[in-house]
Amino acid sequence: MTGAATELRVALGDGYLLRSVTPDDAPALAAAYLRNRAHLAPWEPVRGDGFFAVDEQARRLHSRVASDARGESITAVVVDGADAVVASVNVNDIVRVVFGNGHLGYWTDGEHTGRGLMTRAVAAVCDHARAEGLHRLQAATLLHNAGSQQVLRRNGFSAIGVAPDYLFIAGAWQDHVLFQRILSDADPV
């Protein structure tokens, strides 16, 4: 499939649901980011106070939903039984046809790690990306992010190299291990 993406909605077990993001998720997403500010700080770009505001998350979500509708990204959240956002999984920078590639990114609420939640969420997003016609997903982790690397390996990703000074994370250019997973060998659409 090319163009607009289909909705993503997968029960992950244990009361968790992975679903496509909507602009209405801005308050829950802002609360999740604020609740996890210290937990996520070592793994993400430095975030100014404005990033954690509902208005900023609403602005970002409107942009992401439009990108998803064009088939340029896949943006999903994991919610618990109370509809609180406890994780996010995204496929960014989708390039179709001869590359058929997207960049996978994700994070989990500090209170929900160690439960296999992200392993299940990444598996579901890989299945969705394959159904959307992608050939390959790429992901990058900090060299010392063993938990994230374990999630990728459990989902069939292979390390393909180290990229020096790959991303500006936690206030510094940092080396990353690059991973890939081939989703499909079908001809590009």
N, C-alpha and C positions, 0 to 999 in steps of 0.2 A: 504494500500500500504506500502511496505517496500522498503528500499534502496533509490535511487535517488528521490529527490523531483521534483515536477512539478513547472513550472514557476507561479509566483503570479503576477497578473495584475488586479487591481480593481479600477474603477472610484469611487471616494469618494464624488463627487459633489463639487460645488463651484470652479471648475477648478483644483482640487487636484487629483493626481493619486498615488495609492499605487502599487509598483512594486518590483519585485526581484531586488536585487542589482547586479551590474556588476563591474568589475575592472575599467571600464571607468568612474565610479562615483567618483573616488578618488579626482579630483579637486573640484567638487561640495560638496562632503562630508567634505573635509578639510576646505573649505570656511565656511560651515555651523557650524562646530565645533568651528572655530576661531571666527566667528560672535557671537556665543552663549557661549563663554568661561565663562564669568561671570555668565550668566543665569544658566548654567548647573553645575557650581562648587559646590553648596551646595548638589547636588544630586548624584554626581559621584565620583570615585576615583580622587585623585590629579593627574593632567596630566602635564607632563613635556612639554617643548616647542616642542620637536620632534614629539609628538603626533599630532600636528596641521599641520605638513608638508604633502604636497601631496604625497611624496615618502613613508612616513609611512602609510598613508591611503591606498595607492596602495598595499603595502605589506600586510596590514591587510585584505583588500578586496580579494586579491588572496587566502588567507587562508580561509576566510569565504565562498567564492564561492566553493572552493573544499569541505569544510565541508557540505555545502548545497547539493552538488551533491551526496555526500555519504548518505544523509538523516539524518545527525547528527545535523542539525540546519536549521533554516529558517531565512534568512536575507533580510529585505525589507526596502526601503526608500519611503517617501512620497515626491513627487515633485509638485511644483506649475506650472502654465501655462508657466513660463519662464524656466522650467526644473531645477529650483534651489531646492536643498534638503532642506526641511523644517521640516522633522521629520524622525525618524527611529523606526522600530519595529522589534524585533528579538525573535526567540525562540531558546534557547541555551540548550546544554546538553541533547539532545533528547535520551531517553532510550526506546527501543521498547519492544515488547512482553509482559511479565507479568507486566511491569510498564506502558508502553505507555505514558510516561510523558515528558514534556519539560518545561523549565523555560522561562517565558515571560519577556521581558524588552523593554523599549521604552523611547523616549524623543521627545519633540516638541520645535521648534524654539520659542524663546520668543515673537516674533512678530506675532505668529500664535496660541497662546494659547487662551482659552476661546471661541472657535468657534465650539466645538464638533468634531474637526478633529481627535483627538486621540481616542475618543470613537468610531468613525466610522472605523478607521484604526485597532483598536484592534478587533472589531467585524469581520472584513474581515479576519484578521489573525487567529482568532479562527475557522472560517469556513474552512479556508485553512488547518489548522492543523487537524481538524476532517477529512477532505477529504484525508489527508495524513496518516490516520489511528491512530492518537493519541487519547488516552482515556482521558487525563487530562492535564491541564496546571496549573502551579504554578507561582505565582508572589510575590514579596516582596516590600514593601514600607517603607520608614522611618516613624516613628510614627506620625510625624507632616505633612506628605505629603498628605493633604486632597484632593487636586486636582487629584492626581494619584489614590487614593483610590476611589474617585467618578467614575473615568473612569472604574475601575475594577468592582465596584458594578453595574454600568449601563450595563455591559457586562455579568452579571450573576455570577461573582466571589463571593465567600463567604470567610470571614475571618476565619482562622482555628487556629490562635494562634499568640503569640509574640515570636520572636526568639531574645534572648539577644545577644548583640555583634555579630550580624549576618554577616555584611559586613563592610569592611574598607572604609568608605565613607568620603570625605572631610577631610581626615587626621586623622580620629578616628574610632575605632570600634563602630558601632552604632546599636541599637535595631531596628528591623523591624517587621511590621505586615505581616504575611504570609497569602496569599489568594490562593484559588484553584477554578477551574471550571472543572466539569466533562463534557467532550465533547461528549462522546459516550459510550454506554455500550456494543458495539459489541465485539465479541470474538477477541482476539489479532491475528494478522496475522503473 
